[in-house]
Amino acid sequence: MTGGERGEEAAARLSVMEKTADGFRIAEEDLRIRGPGDFAGVRQSGIPDLVFADLVRDAPILQLAKEIAAELHRDDPELSAPEHVAIRRFLEMRPAAAAVQD
């Protein structure tokens, strides 16, 4: 990123802060401007950007997915129904799932 691009990005972020004191709105705009790949402030070189969802643009569908997941967990917390076995197996392969089960 060049100095000019950084200046433009900074100006856009400051403009949002001039217009609102709503921290959620500021964070949303910052996410839109910087993108999710820069949460930690660094981007790993050599790794292509893989985009599954735009956290701002796709917020409604992500919220719907969250609601469906909560409903599924409420109705079948063990994911034992035949139609949920593949989901359970996928989750069991994830390291975070094993930590939660301990």
Backbone as CSV, one residue per row, in Angstrom:
resi,resn,N_x,N_y,N_z,CA_x,CA_y,CA_z,C_x,C_y,C_z
1,MET,0.860,-1.167,0.000,0.000,0.000,0.000,0.902,1.224,0.000
2,THR,0.631,2.168,-0.876,1.441,3.381,-0.950,0.995,4.369,0.102
3,GLY,1.844,5.387,0.328,1.507,6.427,1.296,0.220,7.141,0.930
4,GLY,-0.006,7.346,-0.383,-1.236,7.999,-0.822,-2.467,7.178,-0.509
5,GLU,-2.354,5.858,-0.716,-3.482,4.971,-0.407,-3.765,4.956,1.088
6,ARG,-2.695,4.945,1.894,-2.886,4.977,3.348,-3.558,6.269,3.769
7,GLY,-3.153,7.379,3.146,-3.753,8.673,3.467,-5.232,8.701,3.121
8,GLU,-5.582,8.130,1.981,-6.987,8.066,1.575,-7.786,7.191,2.528
9,GLU,-7.197,6.065,2.916,-7.865,5.161,3.846,-8.064,5.852,5.195
10,ALA,-7.033,6.530,5.671,-7.126,7.231,6.953,-8.177,8.336,6.890
11,ALA,-8.216,9.056,5.768,-9.202,10.122,5.615,-10.617,9.548,5.632
12,ALA,-10.814,8.418,4.970,-12.136,7.786,4.957,-12.538,7.355,6.358
13,ARG,-11.587,6.795,7.118,-11.891,6.351,8.475,-12.189,7.546,9.382
14,LEU,-11.429,8.617,9.246,-11.681,9.814,10.053,-13.025,10.449,9.700
15,SER,-13.374,10.406,8.425,-14.656,10.959,7.985,-15.819,10.277,8.685
16,VAL,-15.720,8.968,8.849,-16.772,8.223,9.542,-16.866,8.695,10.991
17,MET,-15.708,8.874,11.634,-15.703,9.291,13.035,-16.221,10.717,13.215
18,GLU,-16.106,11.531,12.181,-16.663,12.885,12.241,-18.183,12.850,12.186
19,LYS,-18.734,11.843,11.520,-20.174,11.769,11.288,-20.940,11.073,12.401
20,THR,-20.264,10.201,13.174,-20.982,9.444,14.184,-20.083,9.103,15.358
21,ALA,-20.694,8.948,16.512,-19.984,8.482,17.703,-20.373,7.032,18.004
22,ASP,-21.180,6.438,17.127,-21.641,5.067,17.288,-20.487,4.114,16.978
23,GLY,-19.958,3.477,18.016,-18.814,2.598,17.849,-19.058,1.451,16.896
24,PHE,-20.292,0.938,16.892,-20.604,-0.170,15.978,-20.551,0.300,14.533
25,ARG,-21.074,1.485,14.271,-21.054,2.043,12.907,-19.618,2.311,12.465
26,ILE,-18.799,2.843,13.395,-17.394,3.114,13.078,-16.665,1.802,12.771
27,ALA,-16.900,0.789,13.600,-16.253,-0.510,13.377,-16.698,-1.124,12.056
28,GLU,-17.978,-0.993,11.742,-18.503,-1.535,10.485,-17.818,-0.876,9.289
29,GLU,-17.679,0.448,9.341,-17.026,1.162,8.238,-15.547,0.819,8.170
30,ASP,-14.903,0.690,9.326,-13.491,0.320,9.350,-13.303,-1.055,8.716
31,LEU,-14.200,-1.970,9.038,-14.157,-3.303,8.443,-14.346,-3.221,6.932
32,ARG,-15.272,-2.392,6.496,-15.509,-2.233,5.057,-14.281,-1.648,4.370
33,ILE,-13.652,-0.658,4.993,-12.509,0.024,4.385,-11.270,-0.862,4.384
34,ARG,-10.929,-1.441,5.545,-9.691,-2.223,5.658,-9.861,-3.663,5.226
35,GLY,-11.059,-4.201,5.406,-11.297,-5.596,5.061,-10.930,-6.516,6.201
36,PRO,-11.522,-7.708,6.247,-11.299,-8.630,7.351,-9.892,-9.200,7.406
37,GLY,-9.140,-9.144,6.307,-7.794,-9.690,6.308,-6.818,-8.893,7.142
38,ASP,-7.193,-7.691,7.570,-6.285,-6.840,8.324,-6.685,-6.693,9.775
39,PHE,-7.455,-7.622,10.337,-7.872,-7.517,11.733,-6.670,-7.343,12.654
40,ALA,-5.609,-8.086,12.391,-4.441,-8.043,13.262,-3.476,-6.942,12.859
41,GLY,-3.787,-6.234,11.787,-2.923,-5.155,11.339,-1.801,-5.612,10.428
42,VAL,-1.735,-6.903,10.138,-0.725,-7.419,9.216,-1.396,-8.384,8.256
43,ARG,-0.830,-8.460,7.097,-1.341,-9.391,6.093,-0.199,-10.314,5.722
44,GLN,-0.420,-11.624,5.744,0.627,-12.564,5.388,0.837,-12.509,3.887
45,SER,2.078,-12.375,3.495,2.356,-12.310,2.066,2.366,-13.705,1.476
46,GLY,2.063,-13.782,0.200,2.094,-15.048,-0.503,0.830,-15.871,-0.379
47,ILE,-0.099,-15.460,0.447,-1.350,-16.199,0.600,-2.448,-15.416,-0.112
48,PRO,-3.122,-16.022,-1.074,-4.176,-15.297,-1.792,-5.367,-15.024,-0.873
49,ASP,-6.062,-13.941,-1.161,-7.273,-13.619,-0.417,-8.360,-14.614,-0.779
50,LEU,-8.871,-15.312,0.198,-9.998,-16.210,-0.001,-11.198,-15.564,0.670
51,VAL,-12.191,-15.245,-0.107,-13.336,-14.538,0.431,-14.548,-15.451,0.392
52,PHE,-15.076,-15.747,1.566,-16.277,-16.555,1.661,-17.492,-15.676,1.872
53,ALA,-17.301,-14.578,2.570,-18.406,-13.674,2.858,-17.848,-12.294,3.131
54,ASP,-18.620,-11.303,2.833,-18.308,-9.928,3.191,-19.094,-9.662,4.472
55,LEU,-18.389,-9.471,5.582,-19.043,-9.376,6.881,-20.039,-8.223,6.969
56,VAL,-19.849,-7.187,6.179,-20.793,-6.059,6.185,-21.941,-6.325,5.217
57,ARG,-21.596,-6.600,3.966,-22.618,-6.807,2.937,-23.503,-8.013,3.231
58,ASP,-22.902,-9.080,3.748,-23.623,-10.330,3.950,-24.178,-10.490,5.367
59,ALA,-24.208,-9.417,6.130,-24.682,-9.503,7.522,-26.058,-10.163,7.642
60,PRO,-27.032,-9.833,6.787,-28.340,-10.486,6.934,-28.287,-12.013,6.752
61,ILE,-27.541,-12.485,5.774,-27.473,-13.932,5.550,-26.666,-14.606,6.651
62,LEU,-25.632,-13.924,7.156,-24.864,-14.479,8.265,-25.714,-14.556,9.528
63,GLN,-26.566,-13.560,9.740,-27.478,-13.591,10.889,-28.472,-14.744,10.746
64,LEU,-28.979,-14.946,9.540,-29.897,-16.061,9.294,-29.201,-17.399,9.559
65,ALA,-27.956,-17.529,9.112,-27.202,-18.761,9.355,-27.021,-18.994,10.852
66,LYS,-26.765,-17.925,11.583,-26.613,-18.033,13.040,-27.911,-18.513,13.685
67,GLU,-29.030,-17.964,13.234,-30.332,-18.356,13.781,-30.648,-19.822,13.462
68,ILE,-30.342,-20.241,12.250,-30.577,-21.635,11.862,-29.691,-22.568,12.680
69,ALA,-28.429,-22.185,12.884,-27.523,-23.008,13.692,-28.028,-23.115,15.125
70,ALA,-28.515,-22.004,15.686,-29.045,-22.030,17.057,-30.266,-22.941,17.142
71,GLU,-31.117,-22.877,16.142,-32.309,-23.733,16.101,-31.905,-25.211,16.000
72,LEU,-30.934,-25.496,15.149,-30.441,-26.862,15.002,-29.869,-27.362,16.328
73,HIS,-29.086,-26.517,16.989,-28.490,-26.910,18.275,-29.569,-27.133,19.336
74,ARG,-30.591,-26.318,19.320,-31.689,-26.474,20.278,-32.447,-27.782,20.035
75,ASP,-32.724,-28.087,18.771,-33.534,-29.255,18.425,-32.752,-30.567,18.427
76,ASP,-31.448,-30.515,18.152,-30.636,-31.735,18.075,-29.219,-31.418,18.555
77,PRO,-29.053,-31.149,19.860,-27.746,-30.708,20.378,-26.612,-31.703,20.154
78,GLU,-26.920,-32.978,20.068,-25.885,-33.989,19.832,-25.668,-34.257,18.341
79,LEU,-26.461,-33.609,17.502,-26.410,-33.830,16.056,-26.483,-35.320,15.732
80,SER,-27.433,-35.987,16.381,-27.560,-37.432,16.225,-28.557,-37.842,15.136
81,ALA,-29.368,-36.912,14.670,-30.309,-37.242,13.597,-29.508,-37.604,12.340
82,PRO,-29.987,-38.583,11.590,-29.236,-39.022,10.395,-28.839,-37.881,9.456
83,GLU,-29.704,-36.906,9.314,-29.397,-35.797,8.399,-28.364,-34.824,8.965
84,HIS,-27.989,-34.996,10.243,-27.028,-34.088,10.882,-25.676,-34.743,11.141
85,VAL,-25.542,-36.027,10.813,-24.305,-36.761,11.094,-23.106,-36.131,10.393
86,ALA,-23.265,-35.706,9.152,-22.143,-35.105,8.420,-21.680,-33.819,9.104
87,ILE,-22.607,-33.043,9.623,-22.244,-31.814,10.341,-21.449,-32.178,11.592
88,ARG,-21.932,-33.176,12.353,-21.232,-33.596,13.570,-19.814,-34.057,13.238
89,ARG,-19.664,-34.854,12.200,-18.329,-35.351,11.821,-17.407,-34.202,11.438
90,PHE,-17.932,-33.255,10.702,-17.133,-32.087,10.326,-16.676,-31.334,11.573
91,LEU,-17.591,-31.101,12.494,-17.248,-30.366,13.713,-16.257,-31.127,14.585
92,GLU,-16.355,-32.433,14.602,-15.429,-33.243,15.390,-14.002,-33.174,14.852
93,MET,-13.840,-32.872,13.580,-12.515,-32.776,12.981,-11.819,-31.455,13.319
94,ARG,-12.572,-30.488,13.785,-12.014,-29.170,14.080,-11.388,-29.162,15.475
95,PRO,-10.178,-28.620,15.638,-9.515,-28.577,16.937,-10.348,-27.855,18.003
96,ALA,-11.036,-26.793,17.629,-11.835,-26.034,18.597,-12.955,-26.885,19.169
97,ALA,-13.512,-27.765,18.376,-14.604,-28.630,18.845,-14.086,-29.565,19.930
98,ALA,-12.884,-30.081,19.782,-12.333,-30.980,20.781,-12.094,-30.248,22.100
99,ALA,-11.670,-28.983,22.029,-11.424,-28.202,23.240,-12.709,-27.938,23.988
100,VAL,-13.809,-27.727,23.265,-15.101,-27.452,23.896,-15.630,-28.692,24.584
101,GLN,-15.371,-29.869,24.014,-15.886,-31.109,24.568,-15.161,-31.536,25.837
102,ASP,-13.932,-31.057,26.055,-13.164,-31.446,27.256,-13.778,-30.935,28.530
